[in-house]
Amino acid sequence: MRDKREFFRFDHPKDIMIGKGRIVYEPSYETWILPGGIRTRDQARAELMAKTINEITLRQEESKRKAVRK
């Protein structure tokens, strides 16, 4: 029986990581999986989504830091 951690591990060489933004590559369909389960074969679109996720995450973290300082 496979370890659950192994089953849920995503580490394909085509996964896209930009800062905290991550888009997972699904080799059996040859697609990247975008938020909402949308699949794309367009690498540029997947990279743009990873960049957008990173920017949103950084803004949220900065907003939280500002709220804690008040």
Backbone as XML, in Angstrom:
<?xml version="1.0"?>
<chain id="A" units="angstrom">
  <residue number="1" name="MET">
    <atom name="N" x="0.836" y="-1.189" z="0.000"/>
    <atom name="CA" x="0.000" y="0.000" z="0.000"/>
    <atom name="C" x="0.884" y="1.257" z="0.000"/>
  </residue>
  <residue number="2" name="ARG">
    <atom name="N" x="0.528" y="2.204" z="-0.830"/>
    <atom name="CA" x="1.335" y="3.427" z="-0.920"/>
    <atom name="C" x="1.053" y="4.362" z="0.242"/>
  </residue>
  <residue number="3" name="ASP">
    <atom name="N" x="2.079" y="5.048" z="0.648"/>
    <atom name="CA" x="1.961" y="6.051" z="1.699"/>
    <atom name="C" x="1.082" y="7.196" z="1.189"/>
  </residue>
  <residue number="4" name="LYS">
    <atom name="N" x="0.180" y="7.705" z="2.025"/>
    <atom name="CA" x="-0.718" y="8.799" z="1.612"/>
    <atom name="C" x="0.066" y="10.034" z="1.182"/>
  </residue>
  <residue number="5" name="ARG">
    <atom name="N" x="1.185" y="10.297" z="1.852"/>
    <atom name="CA" x="1.989" y="11.468" z="1.470"/>
    <atom name="C" x="2.508" y="11.327" z="0.050"/>
  </residue>
  <residue number="6" name="GLU">
    <atom name="N" x="2.853" y="10.110" z="-0.333"/>
    <atom name="CA" x="3.343" y="9.872" z="-1.691"/>
    <atom name="C" x="2.217" y="10.065" z="-2.702"/>
  </residue>
  <residue number="7" name="PHE">
    <atom name="N" x="1.022" y="9.624" z="-2.353"/>
    <atom name="CA" x="-0.119" y="9.728" z="-3.259"/>
    <atom name="C" x="-0.462" y="11.187" z="-3.565"/>
  </residue>
  <residue number="8" name="PHE">
    <atom name="N" x="-0.361" y="12.064" z="-2.585"/>
    <atom name="CA" x="-0.746" y="13.460" z="-2.764"/>
    <atom name="C" x="0.423" y="14.371" z="-3.126"/>
  </residue>
  <residue number="9" name="ARG">
    <atom name="N" x="1.570" y="13.789" z="-3.452"/>
    <atom name="CA" x="2.732" y="14.586" z="-3.796"/>
    <atom name="C" x="2.682" y="14.997" z="-5.260"/>
  </residue>
  <residue number="10" name="PHE">
    <atom name="N" x="2.927" y="16.255" z="-5.504"/>
    <atom name="CA" x="2.987" y="16.770" z="-6.865"/>
    <atom name="C" x="4.370" y="17.362" z="-7.067"/>
  </residue>
  <residue number="11" name="ASP">
    <atom name="N" x="5.152" y="16.755" z="-7.933"/>
    <atom name="CA" x="6.490" y="17.302" z="-8.174"/>
    <atom name="C" x="6.980" y="16.940" z="-9.571"/>
  </residue>
  <residue number="12" name="HIS">
    <atom name="N" x="6.181" y="17.248" z="-10.545"/>
    <atom name="CA" x="6.562" y="16.994" z="-11.926"/>
    <atom name="C" x="7.531" y="18.094" z="-12.379"/>
  </residue>
  <residue number="13" name="PRO">
    <atom name="N" x="8.509" y="17.769" z="-13.195"/>
    <atom name="CA" x="9.465" y="18.788" z="-13.663"/>
    <atom name="C" x="8.801" y="19.958" z="-14.405"/>
  </residue>
  <residue number="14" name="LYS">
    <atom name="N" x="7.602" y="19.752" z="-14.949"/>
    <atom name="CA" x="6.923" y="20.838" z="-15.658"/>
    <atom name="C" x="6.011" y="21.664" z="-14.750"/>
  </residue>
  <residue number="15" name="ASP">
    <atom name="N" x="5.935" y="21.325" z="-13.442"/>
    <atom name="CA" x="5.186" y="22.176" z="-12.519"/>
    <atom name="C" x="5.775" y="23.581" z="-12.597"/>
  </residue>
  <residue number="16" name="ILE">
    <atom name="N" x="4.939" y="24.576" z="-12.448"/>
    <atom name="CA" x="5.394" y="25.964" z="-12.533"/>
    <atom name="C" x="5.326" y="26.594" z="-11.149"/>
  </residue>
  <residue number="17" name="MET">
    <atom name="N" x="6.465" y="27.118" z="-10.681"/>
    <atom name="CA" x="6.543" y="27.806" z="-9.390"/>
    <atom name="C" x="7.075" y="29.206" z="-9.627"/>
  </residue>
  <residue number="18" name="ILE">
    <atom name="N" x="6.274" y="30.190" z="-9.262"/>
    <atom name="CA" x="6.707" y="31.587" z="-9.313"/>
    <atom name="C" x="6.398" y="32.163" z="-7.942"/>
  </residue>
  <residue number="19" name="GLY">
    <atom name="N" x="7.439" y="32.350" z="-7.139"/>
    <atom name="CA" x="7.232" y="32.795" z="-5.763"/>
    <atom name="C" x="6.365" y="31.785" z="-5.032"/>
  </residue>
  <residue number="20" name="LYS">
    <atom name="N" x="5.219" y="32.241" z="-4.571"/>
    <atom name="CA" x="4.295" y="31.352" z="-3.865"/>
    <atom name="C" x="3.210" y="30.807" z="-4.785"/>
  </residue>
  <residue number="21" name="GLY">
    <atom name="N" x="3.243" y="31.201" z="-6.041"/>
    <atom name="CA" x="2.270" y="30.704" z="-7.015"/>
    <atom name="C" x="2.735" y="29.389" z="-7.609"/>
  </residue>
  <residue number="22" name="ARG">
    <atom name="N" x="1.846" y="28.425" z="-7.625"/>
    <atom name="CA" x="2.218" y="27.110" z="-8.145"/>
    <atom name="C" x="1.104" y="26.560" z="-9.023"/>
  </residue>
  <residue number="23" name="ILE">
    <atom name="N" x="1.487" y="26.116" z="-10.199"/>
    <atom name="CA" x="0.564" y="25.464" z="-11.121"/>
    <atom name="C" x="1.117" y="24.067" z="-11.388"/>
  </residue>
  <residue number="24" name="VAL">
    <atom name="N" x="0.284" y="23.075" z="-11.155"/>
    <atom name="CA" x="0.695" y="21.673" z="-11.255"/>
    <atom name="C" x="0.472" y="21.162" z="-12.670"/>
  </residue>
  <residue number="25" name="TYR">
    <atom name="N" x="1.440" y="20.388" z="-13.166"/>
    <atom name="CA" x="1.350" y="19.761" z="-14.477"/>
    <atom name="C" x="0.811" y="18.347" z="-14.314"/>
  </residue>
  <residue number="26" name="GLU">
    <atom name="N" x="-0.150" y="17.991" z="-15.151"/>
    <atom name="CA" x="-0.741" y="16.651" z="-15.142"/>
    <atom name="C" x="-0.255" y="15.904" z="-16.378"/>
  </residue>
  <residue number="27" name="PRO">
    <atom name="N" x="0.733" y="15.013" z="-16.209"/>
    <atom name="CA" x="1.332" y="14.362" z="-17.379"/>
    <atom name="C" x="0.390" y="13.439" z="-18.147"/>
  </residue>
  <residue number="28" name="SER">
    <atom name="N" x="-0.576" y="12.837" z="-17.481"/>
    <atom name="CA" x="-1.446" y="11.905" z="-18.211"/>
    <atom name="C" x="-2.346" y="12.630" z="-19.218"/>
  </residue>
  <residue number="29" name="TYR">
    <atom name="N" x="-2.632" y="13.913" z="-18.975"/>
    <atom name="CA" x="-3.424" y="14.706" z="-19.922"/>
    <atom name="C" x="-2.566" y="15.727" z="-20.669"/>
  </residue>
  <residue number="30" name="GLU">
    <atom name="N" x="-1.291" y="15.826" z="-20.276"/>
    <atom name="CA" x="-0.368" y="16.815" z="-20.837"/>
    <atom name="C" x="-0.923" y="18.231" z="-20.722"/>
  </residue>
  <residue number="31" name="THR">
    <atom name="N" x="-1.402" y="18.552" z="-19.518"/>
    <atom name="CA" x="-1.968" y="19.874" z="-19.254"/>
    <atom name="C" x="-1.509" y="20.380" z="-17.890"/>
  </residue>
  <residue number="32" name="TRP">
    <atom name="N" x="-1.590" y="21.699" z="-17.710"/>
    <atom name="CA" x="-1.421" y="22.307" z="-16.396"/>
    <atom name="C" x="-2.817" y="22.503" z="-15.829"/>
  </residue>
  <residue number="33" name="ILE">
    <atom name="N" x="-2.940" y="22.366" z="-14.517"/>
    <atom name="CA" x="-4.238" y="22.516" z="-13.870"/>
    <atom name="C" x="-4.282" y="23.879" z="-13.189"/>
  </residue>
  <residue number="34" name="LEU">
    <atom name="N" x="-5.178" y="24.730" z="-13.669"/>
    <atom name="CA" x="-5.341" y="26.068" z="-13.139"/>
    <atom name="C" x="-6.357" y="26.051" z="-11.997"/>
  </residue>
  <residue number="35" name="PRO">
    <atom name="N" x="-6.450" y="27.145" z="-11.236"/>
    <atom name="CA" x="-7.457" y="27.203" z="-10.182"/>
    <atom name="C" x="-8.856" y="26.914" z="-10.747"/>
  </residue>
  <residue number="36" name="GLY">
    <atom name="N" x="-9.634" y="26.218" z="-9.946"/>
    <atom name="CA" x="-10.976" y="25.850" z="-10.379"/>
    <atom name="C" x="-10.996" y="24.569" z="-11.194"/>
  </residue>
  <residue number="37" name="GLY">
    <atom name="N" x="-9.825" y="23.945" z="-11.353"/>
    <atom name="CA" x="-9.756" y="22.693" z="-12.101"/>
    <atom name="C" x="-9.697" y="22.859" z="-13.605"/>
  </residue>
  <residue number="38" name="ILE">
    <atom name="N" x="-9.556" y="24.099" z="-14.059"/>
    <atom name="CA" x="-9.457" y="24.358" z="-15.495"/>
    <atom name="C" x="-8.113" y="23.833" z="-15.988"/>
  </residue>
  <residue number="39" name="ARG">
    <atom name="N" x="-8.123" y="23.158" z="-17.115"/>
    <atom name="CA" x="-6.882" y="22.615" z="-17.685"/>
    <atom name="C" x="-6.477" y="23.432" z="-18.906"/>
  </residue>
  <residue number="40" name="THR">
    <atom name="N" x="-5.162" y="23.582" z="-19.074"/>
    <atom name="CA" x="-4.655" y="24.293" z="-20.239"/>
    <atom name="C" x="-3.388" y="23.616" z="-20.743"/>
  </residue>
  <residue number="41" name="ARG">
    <atom name="N" x="-3.205" y="23.671" z="-22.040"/>
    <atom name="CA" x="-1.954" y="23.207" z="-22.642"/>
    <atom name="C" x="-1.027" y="24.390" z="-22.932"/>
  </residue>
  <residue number="42" name="ASP">
    <atom name="N" x="-1.497" y="25.590" z="-22.667"/>
    <atom name="CA" x="-0.763" y="26.824" z="-22.940"/>
    <atom name="C" x="0.155" y="27.156" z="-21.755"/>
  </residue>
  <residue number="43" name="GLN">
    <atom name="N" x="1.446" y="26.935" z="-21.923"/>
    <atom name="CA" x="2.392" y="27.168" z="-20.838"/>
    <atom name="C" x="2.425" y="28.638" z="-20.422"/>
  </residue>
  <residue number="44" name="ALA">
    <atom name="N" x="2.312" y="29.549" z="-21.363"/>
    <atom name="CA" x="2.327" y="30.977" z="-21.034"/>
    <atom name="C" x="1.142" y="31.337" z="-20.137"/>
  </residue>
  <residue number="45" name="ARG">
    <atom name="N" x="-0.009" y="30.751" z="-20.415"/>
    <atom name="CA" x="-1.193" y="31.004" z="-19.585"/>
    <atom name="C" x="-0.981" y="30.454" z="-18.177"/>
  </residue>
  <residue number="46" name="ALA">
    <atom name="N" x="-0.392" y="29.272" z="-18.077"/>
    <atom name="CA" x="-0.117" y="28.675" z="-16.773"/>
    <atom name="C" x="0.887" y="29.526" z="-15.989"/>
  </residue>
  <residue number="47" name="GLU">
    <atom name="N" x="1.909" y="30.035" z="-16.670"/>
    <atom name="CA" x="2.905" y="30.888" z="-16.014"/>
    <atom name="C" x="2.273" y="32.200" z="-15.537"/>
  </residue>
  <residue number="48" name="LEU">
    <atom name="N" x="1.407" y="32.769" z="-16.356"/>
    <atom name="CA" x="0.721" y="34.000" z="-15.961"/>
    <atom name="C" x="-0.143" y="33.764" z="-14.724"/>
  </residue>
  <residue number="49" name="MET">
    <atom name="N" x="-0.814" y="32.621" z="-14.657"/>
    <atom name="CA" x="-1.648" y="32.314" z="-13.500"/>
    <atom name="C" x="-0.790" y="32.142" z="-12.249"/>
  </residue>
  <residue number="50" name="ALA">
    <atom name="N" x="0.369" y="31.478" z="-12.374"/>
    <atom name="CA" x="1.268" y="31.324" z="-11.223"/>
    <atom name="C" x="1.754" y="32.690" z="-10.740"/>
  </residue>
  <residue number="51" name="LYS">
    <atom name="N" x="2.064" y="33.567" z="-11.674"/>
    <atom name="CA" x="2.502" y="34.926" z="-11.322"/>
    <atom name="C" x="1.374" y="35.684" z="-10.619"/>
  </residue>
  <residue number="52" name="THR">
    <atom name="N" x="0.168" y="35.549" z="-11.122"/>
    <atom name="CA" x="-0.992" y="36.224" z="-10.527"/>
    <atom name="C" x="-1.249" y="35.703" z="-9.112"/>
  </residue>
  <residue number="53" name="ILE">
    <atom name="N" x="-1.171" y="34.393" z="-8.929"/>
    <atom name="CA" x="-1.362" y="33.806" z="-7.598"/>
    <atom name="C" x="-0.312" y="34.345" z="-6.633"/>
  </residue>
  <residue number="54" name="ASN">
    <atom name="N" x="0.926" y="34.428" z="-7.083"/>
    <atom name="CA" x="1.996" y="34.963" z="-6.246"/>
    <atom name="C" x="1.702" y="36.409" z="-5.853"/>
  </residue>
  <residue number="55" name="GLU">
    <atom name="N" x="1.302" y="37.238" z="-6.794"/>
    <atom name="CA" x="1.023" y="38.650" z="-6.504"/>
    <atom name="C" x="-0.129" y="38.798" z="-5.517"/>
  </residue>
  <residue number="56" name="ILE">
    <atom name="N" x="-1.181" y="38.020" z="-5.703"/>
    <atom name="CA" x="-2.329" y="38.079" z="-4.793"/>
    <atom name="C" x="-1.906" y="37.647" z="-3.390"/>
  </residue>
  <residue number="57" name="THR">
    <atom name="N" x="-1.132" y="36.582" z="-3.308"/>
    <atom name="CA" x="-0.679" y="36.077" z="-2.013"/>
    <atom name="C" x="0.185" y="37.102" z="-1.300"/>
  </residue>
  <residue number="58" name="LEU">
    <atom name="N" x="1.099" y="37.722" z="-2.022"/>
    <atom name="CA" x="1.964" y="38.737" z="-1.411"/>
    <atom name="C" x="1.159" y="39.932" z="-0.909"/>
  </residue>
  <residue number="59" name="ARG">
    <atom name="N" x="0.155" y="40.360" z="-1.685"/>
    <atom name="CA" x="-0.706" y="41.474" z="-1.244"/>
    <atom name="C" x="-1.471" y="41.106" z="0.017"/>
  </residue>
  <residue number="60" name="GLN">
    <atom name="N" x="-1.996" y="39.873" z="0.076"/>
    <atom name="CA" x="-2.737" y="39.436" z="1.259"/>
    <atom name="C" x="-1.828" y="39.388" z="2.483"/>
  </residue>
  <residue number="61" name="GLU">
    <atom name="N" x="-0.620" y="38.889" z="2.303"/>
    <atom name="CA" x="0.318" y="38.830" z="3.420"/>
    <atom name="C" x="0.678" y="40.226" z="3.908"/>
  </residue>
  <residue number="62" name="GLU">
    <atom name="N" x="0.894" y="41.147" z="2.978"/>
    <atom name="CA" x="1.207" y="42.533" z="3.366"/>
    <atom name="C" x="0.032" y="43.171" z="4.090"/>
  </residue>
  <residue number="63" name="SER">
    <atom name="N" x="-1.171" y="42.899" z="3.620"/>
    <atom name="CA" x="-2.376" y="43.434" z="4.262"/>
    <atom name="C" x="-2.499" y="42.901" z="5.683"/>
  </residue>
  <residue number="64" name="LYS">
    <atom name="N" x="-2.200" y="41.632" z="5.889"/>
    <atom name="CA" x="-2.260" y="41.045" z="7.229"/>
    <atom name="C" x="-1.204" y="41.671" z="8.143"/>
  </residue>
  <residue number="65" name="ARG">
    <atom name="N" x="0.003" y="41.894" z="7.601"/>
    <atom name="CA" x="1.052" y="42.517" z="8.405"/>
    <atom name="C" x="0.655" y="43.925" z="8.833"/>
  </residue>
  <residue number="66" name="LYS">
    <atom name="N" x="0.038" y="44.664" z="7.944"/>
    <atom name="CA" x="-0.407" y="46.018" z="8.272"/>
    <atom name="C" x="-1.490" y="45.984" z="9.325"/>
  </residue>
  <residue number="67" name="ALA">
    <atom name="N" x="-2.397" y="45.035" z="9.259"/>
    <atom name="CA" x="-3.477" y="44.921" z="10.233"/>
    <atom name="C" x="-2.931" y="44.568" z="11.612"/>
  </residue>
  <residue number="68" name="VAL">
    <atom name="N" x="-1.892" y="43.779" z="11.681"/>
    <atom name="CA" x="-1.298" y="43.390" z="12.967"/>
    <atom name="C" x="-0.593" y="44.576" z="13.599"/>
  </residue>
  <residue number="69" name="ARG">
    <atom name="N" x="0.022" y="45.448" z="12.774"/>
    <atom name="CA" x="0.754" y="46.615" z="13.286"/>
    <atom name="C" x="-0.170" y="47.664" z="13.883"/>
  </residue>
  <residue number="70" name="LYS">
    <atom name="N" x="-1.419" y="47.697" z="13.462"/>
    <atom name="CA" x="-2.337" y="48.746" z="13.966"/>
    <atom name="C" x="-2.750" y="48.519" z="15.379"/>
  </residue>
</chain>
